[in-house]
């Protein structure tokens, strides 16, 4: 069995660009960055960002048009490869992009129009000796239950 599914959470690099295909179908394109930190061989903290090209088709493109730069999104889709030749130089190029099937806004940054800042969202306060314990859902049909 083969599957082509990807889930990514990250921040939009810019407001999505909405265009229309010759068939009239709307499509929105955007870039999503997701970062992680690690220590290199010398013990120095390093940060790396992966950038993903996103395509929202049909009704999802109208939803994507409401997103802004810096919005924190969780997206689910499939990785697609396509080729095109820009009219400017005619050189064939290959791109990989995520065709978004569903998306959820996790948070939005504060902007001049007064949106909620990510820093203003409530965070749980813990006592110094408390730990967060992950809670697995209880399922009778789970073939690999968490012990």
N, C-alpha and C positions, 0 to 999 in steps of 0.2 A: 504494500500500500504506500502511496506517495502522498505527501501533504505539502502544501505551500501556504504556510500561515506564519505571520509574524505579529508580535505585540511589542510596542515600544512606548515608553513614557518619556517626554522631554519638553523642551521649550521652543516655541516658534521663533524663527530668525526674523521674520517680517510678516506683515499682513498678507494673507493669501491673495494671489493674482487670479481673478476669474476671467475666463475667455469662453468662447463658444466654438465648438467643432463645426465643420461644414454641414453636418447633419442637424445642427441646432442644439445639440446636447451641451449643457454648460459643464465646464471643467475648471476646478480651482487647483492651482499648484502652490506648494509651500515647501519650506525646508524646516526640519525638526532636528534640534541638537540634543543629544543625551550625553552626559558627562559622568566620568568615574575617576576616583583617585586611587593611587597605589604608591608603594614605596619602591624605588628603584634599587639596584644592587648596592649603591652606596648609602642607602637608608634615607635618601631625600624624598620628600613627598612630591609626587608628580600628579598632574591632572591631564586627562585626555578627553576630547570630545569627538563623538562620531556624529556625522551629519547625514540625514536621510532625506531624500526627495519624496514628497508626498503628492498624490493625485487624488482629488475628490471628484467623482462623477455624479451627474444628475442632481437629485435633491440634496445630497451631501455637499455639493458645491455651494448651494445657497446657505447652508449651515456654516460652512467654512468661511464664507464671506463675512460673517459676524466676528470671526476671531481677530485678535490683534497681536502685534509683536510682543513676545514675552509670555503669552498664554501657555500654561502648563497643561499639556494634553496627554491622554492615554489613547492610543490608536491601535486598531486591529485591522489587518489586511493581508494582502499577498504580495510577494515580490515579483515584479514583472520586468522583463527586459525588452526594450524596443530600440529600433534604429530610425534615424532621421537624417536628412541632409538640409542644413540651413540654406535659405536662398542666397545669403550673403556670400558664401564661399563654395557651396555644393559638396563639401567634404562629408562623407557619411560618418555619423557618430552613433555610438551605442550608449544608452543610459539604463541604469537600474533604478527603479522607483517602487515605492510602496503604494499600491492601489488600495485606498482606505475603504473598508467595509463598514466600520463603526468607529466612533470616537466619543470621548467624554472629556469635558473640561475639568481638570483637577483644581486649578486656581488661576486667577488672573493677576497681573501686577498692577500697582497703582499708576494711573495715568492722570493727565490734566483734567479729564472729565469725571474724576472721583471714583473710579472703580476700586474695589477692595484690594488692598495690597497683600501679597503672599505673607509678608511679615506680620500682618494684622490678623491672620487667621488664628483661631484658638489652638493652643497646643497643650497636651496633658502635662500637668505638673506632677513630678514624682518626688517622694521623699528620698533622701540620699541613700537609704538602704533598700529601696524598692527596685525591683526589676520588672521589665515588661516580659510577660510570658506569652508566646504565641498560642492562640487557641485554634485548634483544628476543628472543623465542623464534624459532628458525629454522624456517621453514615453506616448503615447496615450492609450496603452493597459495595463498600470500598474494598478492593482486592488487596490493597497495601495499607492497612490502618496504621495510624501514627501511634506508637507505643509510648 
